[in-house]
Amino acid sequence: GAVVSQHPSRVICKSGTSVKIECRSLDFQATTMFWYRQFPKQSLMLMATSNEGSKATYEQGVEKDKFLINHASLTLSTLTVTSAHPEDSSFYICSAVQGAGGTEAFFGQGTRLTVV
Amino acid sequence: AQRVTQPEKLLSVFKGAPVELKCNYSYSGSPELFWYVQYSRQRLQLLLRHISRESIKGFTADLNKGETSFHLKKPFAQEEDSAMYYCALLTGNQFYFGTGTSLTVIP
């Protein structure tokens, strides 16, 4: 099946700094990518939907100025957590849908962010 | 608004027993529903989707529009079925996930 690679898998940063997480579709073109956040023992929460070449669509309650999403190409989307705080510590997961109108999502392995 | 509801966070069954993981959805349009599974230390992966009406690893799920449900079933649970299961709804081009059910199959 299609492969989505997420990098880094684990990152620790200081409070106030910014962290960039990359999500790449390795063997297919992804018109649409999704970013999720998973709190411990809770569900995946959709943060935003990113479409190649256009602005991301953020879910209600997600600060778009804090979680910057860029989907500059059909194989790469990035999530930048700006001015990170300890409460941003979480597990972030991206997924990508193959082609336009695709209905199966392929997931990255996730990024564990710890803000100290 | 919660679009996908999985009422059970934890579910334990004995090996060989039937298992049903419940999923209810809320969507006024024509739904596309999926079950995703996450085995320990692995990434999420698609288990099955309602449009294909297939059976994967012995699991089936039937879309019941009247009850707005998409419950996942397997007649005889196996130890390797222990995992986290997520029900997902595709609306337009956005996926929404339920809170997940952690299934433990007791040997």
Interface residues (C-beta under 8 A of the other chain):
Chain A: G1 T32 F34 Y36 K41 Q42 S43 L44 L46 T49 N51 T57 I93 S95 V97 G101 T103 E104 A105 F106 F107 G108 Q109 G110
Chain B: K9 E32 F34 Y36 R43 L44 Q45 L46 R49 I51 Y86 A88 L90 N93 Q94 F95 Y96 F97 G98 T99 G100
